[in-house]
Amino acid sequence: MSPGQAKRQGRRKPLRKDWEQVKLQIMQELVAQKFRSSNLAQKLRATFPHEIIEGNCWHDLFWGKCFCPEHKGKGQNNLGKILMQVRESIGAGGRDE
């Protein structure tokens, strides 16, 4: 299944009742798992010291920043913040894990 297919399938399911309270922690845990791979960890560390922005043009103001003409880079960028936290936890700037 592709990521797009998984996203479409997931949108058809009801959200858990406490989703708004737990979604940031769940995303933090999933992103941390993703970057346990030394290859991906190395790529993430290589982005140091730059800010990571989850850019989009589909009005996602929670996980990213929307760069459509209406929003012009507004958004909370929570996914970008999580990526930077994980980058720090795995040793940003070329340090060993």
Steps between C-alpha positions, in 0.01 A plus 500: 500500500633845413504784756223673305285187503556457873402863562180465296410177677572654840269796429210256475550379857363678808756686710560383854321722748820637654675564168541875555671432832736225375580577137822694567641227726404229253665687214813555713523126567443404136755748366755384758444138385540600135837664562649209698640379169861617481455605137197718577654627823808610307285687250304671775818599687635647176222763510654656813491792582221592260137540596282224361170617359224264393388714209174445319242674283193308621425716807650273765569758769549247782769260376666746264504847353279569203658703221185558297418861403244518783722378787844618380708275726273499804466189713616330819752271324461229764649230276802718429544561874478128571760425232735754657443347847576153365805638320627638829433173681700298245796736512470802273805652337673172419538368855468126552164353595 
